[in-house]
Amino acid sequence: MSESRDLDPCTLALQPIHDSEHRHVAERLLYRLPADEASDDVMAATARALTAAVYELGDTGLLAERLLFVSLPMAWLQRPELLPTPASRLVIGLDAAAEPSHSLARQLDEMRERGYRLILPASLVKRDPTLLLPRTDIVQLTSPDDLDDSLRKDLAEGDIALLAEHIDNAEQLARYQALGCHYYDGQYLAKPSFLASRPRGRHGNRAAQIRLIQALYDENTDLQRLQELVVQMPHLHVAILRRANSSYFNRGGKEVVDLRRGMQILGLIELRRLILTLTLASLQPSSHIVLRMALVRAFMCRNLAAPFPDLDPEDAFNTGLFSMMDALLEEDRESLLDKLPLNATIIRALKDRSGPLGAVLSLCEGHEHQVETMPDEPRPDQLHRCYMAALDSTRALMGNL
C-alpha cells in the first residue's frame, strides 16, 4: 500500500444480515485487505477498519442492539489483546485458508471462553470437522451444496447455526431456507451501506505516541501519567470518551465527560487494546520498520545497563529509543532533541555519545553493525545475549506491528 493511499480515510461497508423471520439482526463488516497476506499492511488495514467500525462510529451509530460479524486475519487473531469488544456483540470469522491445528483449536477455545461467537467457512470445517465443529457457533455457506447429509446432521446435533451469504435471487433464498439457515445476507435482501472514517494526519504527536506505548506497558505507570500522555493526542482523548460512554461500558447511562473517569471505566486492558489499535491504524508502513529497530536498540541498551547500579535502566531504554526518534518523526535531529523532554544526561549521550549512557549506546550501535555484516555467525557472548533478549522483548511488545 502506498504512503499516499495510507493517508486516505478508511472506506468500509456494512452488509445487513437478516434472520429466518427477515428481521435485520446483524451487520457484516467488509473491508479491503492487501493482496499479500504476509504484508505488514494487513495489520494496518484491519486496524483502520476496526477503528472506524467499533471505536470511531461507536455502538450508538453502528451496532445498536445488532451483532457485528467481522472476519479477521490470522495475524490479528494471534494478538488476543487486540480483539475488539464487547465480545457479546461480535461474531469473529476466520479465513477459509486457515490451517486446522491444535494451536488453532486453543486460540478458538480462548476466544469462546472470553465470550466471542465464532463463524467458520464450511470449506474450513469440512477439512477437520472433529477438531473444529465443537469450537464453531455458526457455519458460513457460499453455496447450498456446501454441506453433505452427514455434516448437516452433525451441525443439527451440535446446535450450530448456518449463515447463507451472497444471496442474489429468490431461487437461492428458497434453497437456503429449505436447509433451515438461521442467518442470511446478500444484495437480494438488502444493499450494503458504505462508510468512511475521518482522514488522519500524517503522524500526529508521534513522540507522545511512543511515550504512551512505553507507559502502557510500564508496571509502575499510574493513571495520572497515562492521562497526561493521552491529552496530547486529541483523537485518543475523544476515542476513550466515546468508548467509555458506550452502552456496554457506561451501564449507568450518565454521560462521562471527564477523561480520567473514562479511563477508569475502561481499565488498563481495554485502554491497551484501544490505543494499540488506533496506533496501528495511524502508523505508516515505513514507520513499522523504524519503530521495530528503535525498540530493539532501546531494549538492548536497557539490558546492557541492568548490571550497573549507577545506571538507570529506563534512562538507558530512553537513550536507545530516542536515538532513532528523528527517523521515526522525520524531523531534524538537533531541533528535535531541543524539543524533547529528556534529562541532560540522555541529551548528552544522544548528541555526542558522552557519559556512561553514551558508552552503552555506542556499544549497542557497534553490535548492530556487526549483526548486519555477519548475521549468521554464532555469538555466545554477553553482548549478543543482550541483543537476542532485546529482539524477544520487542516481539512481545509490538507483536505483528
C-alpha positions in Angstrom: 0.0 0.0 0.0 1.4 3.3 -1.0 2.0 6.1 1.5 -0.4 8.5 -0.1 -3.1 5.8 -0.1 -2.3 5.1 3.6 -3.3 8.6 4.4 -6.8 8.3 2.9 -9.9 7.8 5.0 -10.7 4.1 5.5 -13.8 3.1 3.5 -15.7 0.1 4.6 -19.1 -1.5 4.0 -21.8 -2.8 6.3 -23.8 -5.7 4.8 -27.1 -6.2 6.6 -27.8 -9.7 7.9 -31.3 -11.0 8.5 -32.7 -13.9 10.5 -35.1 -16.5 9.3 -38.0 -14.2 10.0 -36.5 -11.4 7.8 -35.5 -9.2 10.8 -32.4 -7.1 10.5 -30.3 -8.6 13.3 -26.7 -8.0 12.4 -24.1 -6.2 10.3 -21.3 -7.8 8.4 -18.2 -5.6 8.3 -16.5 -5.6 4.9 -13.1 -4.0 4.2 -10.2 -4.5 1.8 -7.0 -6.3 2.8 -3.7 -6.1 0.8 -3.2 -8.9 -1.7 -0.1 -10.1 0.1 -1.5 -11.6 3.3 2.0 -11.7 4.8 2.3 -7.9 4.4 2.6 -5.6 7.4 -0.3 -3.6 5.7 -2.7 -6.4 6.7 -2.5 -5.3 10.3 -2.8 -1.6 9.4 -5.8 -2.3 7.2 -7.5 -4.3 9.9 -6.8 -1.7 12.5 -8.3 1.1 10.3 -11.5 -1.0 9.7 -12.0 -1.8 13.4 -11.1 1.7 14.4 -13.8 3.1 12.1 -16.5 0.5 12.8 -16.0 -0.1 16.5 -14.1 2.7 18.1 -14.9 5.8 16.0 -18.6 5.2 15.0 -19.4 3.7 18.4 -22.3 1.4 19.2 -24.9 4.1 19.0 -24.2 4.7 15.3 -23.3 1.1 14.3 -24.2 -1.8 16.5 -27.2 -0.6 18.5 -28.6 -3.9 19.6 -27.4 -5.8 16.5 -24.4 -8.1 16.2 -21.3 -7.3 14.2 -19.8 -10.1 12.1 -16.2 -9.4 11.2 -13.6 -11.7 9.6 -10.1 -11.1 11.0 -6.7 -12.2 9.5 -4.8 -14.9 11.4 -2.1 -12.3 12.3 -4.7 -10.3 14.2 -6.2 -13.3 15.9 -2.7 -14.2 17.3 -2.8 -10.9 19.3 -5.7 -11.6 21.7 -5.2 -8.2 23.4 -6.3 -6.6 20.1 -9.6 -8.4 19.8 -12.4 -5.8 19.6 -15.0 -5.5 22.3 -17.7 -6.0 23.6 -17.4 -9.7 22.9 -21.1 -10.3 23.4 -22.0 -8.3 20.3 -19.3 -9.6 18.0 -19.1 -12.7 15.8 -15.5 -13.4 14.7 -14.8 -15.1 11.4 -11.8 -17.0 10.2 -10.3 -17.1 6.7 -11.0 -20.3 4.7 -7.3 -20.6 4.2 -6.6 -21.1 7.9 -4.9 -24.4 8.8 -6.7 -26.7 11.2 -4.4 -27.5 14.0 -4.3 -28.0 17.8 -2.7 -24.5 18.1 -5.7 -23.0 16.2 -8.1 -25.0 18.4 -6.5 -23.5 21.5 -7.0 -20.0 20.0 -10.6 -20.7 19.3 -11.2 -22.1 22.8 -9.7 -19.0 24.4 -11.9 -16.7 22.2 -15.1 -18.5 23.1 -14.1 -18.5 26.8 -13.9 -14.7 26.5 -17.5 -14.6 25.1 -16.9 -14.3 21.4 -19.0 -16.3 18.9 -17.1 -17.9 16.0 -18.2 -18.3 12.4 -16.1 -20.6 10.2 -16.5 -21.3 6.5 -18.0 -24.6 5.6 -14.9 -25.4 3.4 -12.7 -25.0 6.5 -14.9 -27.0 8.8 -15.0 -29.9 6.3 -11.2 -30.2 6.5 -11.4 -31.3 10.1 -14.9 -31.5 11.5 -13.9 -33.4 14.6 -11.5 -30.6 15.6 -13.5 -27.6 14.5 -17.2 -28.3 15.0 -17.1 -28.3 18.8 -15.5 -24.8 18.5 -17.9 -23.4 16.0 -21.1 -21.4 16.6 -22.0 -20.6 13.0 -21.0 -22.2 9.7 -20.8 -19.9 6.7 -22.2 -21.2 3.4 -21.2 -20.0 0.0 -23.4 -22.5 -1.8 -26.4 -24.7 -0.8 -24.3 -27.6 -1.8 -21.6 -26.9 0.7 -23.0 -29.5 3.2 -23.4 -33.2 2.8 -26.0 -35.1 4.8 -23.5 -36.3 7.4 -22.2 -32.8 8.2 -25.7 -31.3 8.2 -26.7 -33.9 10.8 -23.6 -33.1 12.9 -24.5 -29.4 12.8 -28.0 -30.0 13.9 -26.9 -32.2 16.8 -24.3 -29.5 17.9 -26.9 -26.7 17.7 -24.7 -24.9 15.2 -26.3 -22.1 13.2 -25.9 -21.5 9.4 -25.3 -18.3 7.6 -26.1 -18.1 3.9 -24.1 -15.4 2.2 -24.2 -13.6 -1.2 -27.9 -14.3 -1.9 -28.6 -12.8 -5.3 -32.1 -14.0 -6.2 -35.3 -15.6 -4.9 -34.2 -19.1 -6.0 -31.1 -19.1 -3.9 -33.0 -17.8 -0.9 -35.5 -20.6 -1.2 -32.8 -23.2 -1.4 -31.1 -21.9 1.7 -34.4 -21.6 3.6 -35.0 -25.3 2.8 -31.7 -26.0 4.6 -33.0 -24.2 7.7 -30.4 -21.4 7.7 -30.6 -19.0 10.7 -28.9 -16.0 9.1 -29.0 -14.6 5.5 -27.1 -11.8 3.7 -26.8 -10.7 0.1 -27.9 -7.8 -2.1 -31.2 -9.6 -2.9 -32.2 -8.9 0.7 -30.5 -5.5 1.3 -27.7 -3.5 -0.2 -24.6 -2.7 1.9 -24.1 0.8 3.3 -20.7 2.4 2.8 -18.9 4.4 5.5 -15.6 6.3 5.7 -13.6 7.1 8.7 -12.2 10.6 9.1 -8.9 11.4 7.4 -5.9 11.1 9.7 -2.9 13.4 10.0 0.5 12.2 8.7 2.0 11.4 12.1 0.2 13.2 14.8 2.2 13.7 18.0 4.5 10.7 17.4 6.8 11.5 20.4 3.8 11.4 22.8 2.6 8.3 21.0 5.8 6.4 21.6 5.9 7.5 25.3 2.3 6.4 25.7 3.2 2.9 24.4 6.0 2.7 26.9 3.7 3.9 29.7 1.0 1.4 28.9 3.5 -1.5 29.5 5.3 0.0 32.5 4.0 -1.6 35.7 4.8 1.5 37.7 2.8 3.9 35.5 -0.2 5.4 37.2 -3.4 6.7 35.8 -2.3 10.3 36.1 0.7 9.6 33.9 -1.4 7.9 31.2 -3.9 10.8 31.3 -1.1 13.4 30.8 0.0 11.5 27.7 -3.5 10.9 26.2 -4.4 14.6 26.4 -1.6 15.3 23.9 -3.4 13.2 21.3 -6.9 14.6 20.8 -8.1 11.6 18.7 -7.3 9.2 21.6 -9.0 11.5 24.1 -12.2 11.5 22.0 -12.0 7.8 21.3 -11.7 7.0 25.0 -14.6 9.2 26.0 -16.7 7.6 23.2 -15.8 4.1 24.3 -16.4 4.9 28.0 -19.9 6.4 27.0 -20.9 3.3 25.0 -23.8 1.3 26.4 -21.6 -1.7 27.0 -19.2 0.2 29.4 -21.4 3.0 30.7 -24.1 0.9 32.4 -25.3 3.8 34.5 -26.3 5.9 31.4 -24.9 9.1 32.8 -22.6 10.9 30.3 -18.9 10.6 31.0 -17.3 14.0 30.4 -14.0 13.6 32.3 -11.1 11.8 30.7 -9.8 10.4 34.0 -13.2 8.9 34.7 -13.4 7.4 31.2 -10.0 5.8 31.6 -11.1 4.3 35.0 -14.2 2.8 33.4 -12.3 1.2 30.6 -9.4 -0.2 32.7 -5.8 -0.9 31.6 -6.6 -3.9 29.4 -9.2 -2.1 27.3 -7.0 1.0 27.1 -4.2 -1.1 25.7 -6.5 -2.6 23.2 -8.0 0.7 22.1 -4.7 2.6 22.0 -2.7 -0.1 20.2 -5.5 -0.4 17.6 -5.5 3.3 17.0 -1.7 3.3 16.9 -1.7 0.6 14.3 -4.2 2.5 12.3 -2.2 5.6 12.1 1.4 4.3 11.6 2.8 4.4 8.1 4.4 1.1 6.7 7.8 2.7 6.6 7.5 3.6 10.3 6.8 0.0 11.3 10.4 -1.0 10.4 12.0 2.0 12.0 9.9 1.6 15.2 10.9 -2.0 15.5 14.6 -1.1 15.1 14.3 1.7 17.7 12.7 -0.7 20.2 15.3 -3.4 19.7 18.0 -0.8 20.3 16.1 0.6 23.4 15.7 -2.8 25.0 19.3 -3.7 24.3 20.5 -0.5 26.0 18.4 -1.4 29.0 19.7 -4.9 29.1 23.3 -3.6 28.9 22.7 -1.1 31.7 21.0 -3.6 34.1 24.1 -5.0 35.8 25.4 -1.5 36.7 23.8 0.0 39.9 24.7 3.6 38.9 22.8 3.4 35.6 19.1 3.7 35.4 17.8 1.0 33.1 14.9 3.2 32.0 17.2 6.1 31.1 19.2 3.6 29.1 16.0 2.4 27.4 15.0 6.0 26.5 18.5 6.7 25.2 18.3 3.9 22.8 14.7 4.7 21.8 15.3 8.4 21.2 18.5 7.8 19.3 16.2 6.9 16.4 13.4 9.3 17.1 14.4 11.7 14.3 13.9 8.9 11.8 10.6 8.0 13.3 9.3 11.5 13.3 11.2 12.6 10.1 12.5 15.7 11.8 15.9 17.3 12.0 17.9 15.6 14.8 19.2 18.7 16.6 16.0 20.6 16.6 14.1 17.5 17.8 16.4 16.9 20.7 16.0 20.6 21.7 12.2 19.9 21.9 12.1 16.6 23.6 11.6 16.5 27.4 14.7 14.4 28.2 17.1 14.9 31.0 20.5 16.4 30.3 22.4 13.1 30.7 20.3 11.5 28.0 20.7 14.5 25.7 24.5 14.4 26.1 24.6 10.7 25.3 22.4 11.3 22.2 24.4 14.3 20.9 28.0 13.2 21.4 27.8 9.7 23.0 29.3 11.1 26.2 29.0 9.6 29.7 28.0 6.0 30.7 24.8 6.2 28.7 26.7 7.3 25.6 29.1 4.3 26.1 26.1 1.9 26.3 24.6 3.4 23.2 27.9 3.2 21.3 28.2 -0.5 22.3 24.7 -1.2 21.1 25.3 0.6 17.7 28.6 -1.2 17.2 26.9 -4.6 17.8 24.1 -3.7 15.4 26.7 -3.1 12.7 28.4 -6.5 13.4 25.0 -8.2 13.2 24.4 -6.5 9.8 27.7 -7.6 8.4 27.9 -11.1 9.9 24.2 -12.0 10.6 24.8 -15.8 10.6 27.8 -16.0 12.8 27.1 -17.6 16.2 27.7 -15.1 19.1 27.7 -16.7 22.5 29.0 -13.5 24.3 27.0 -11.3 26.7 26.6 -8.5 24.2 24.9 -10.8 21.8 22.7 -12.3 24.5 21.5 -8.8 25.4 20.7 -8.3 21.7 18.8 -11.5 21.4 16.8 -10.7 24.6 16.0 -7.3 23.1 14.6 -9.0 20.0 12.3 -11.1 22.2 11.2 -8.1 24.2 10.4 -6.2 21.0 8.4 -9.1 19.6 6.4 -9.3 22.9 5.6 -5.6 22.9 4.9 -5.0 19.2 3.8 -8.4 18.0 3.0 -8.1 14.3 3.3 -4.4 14.1 
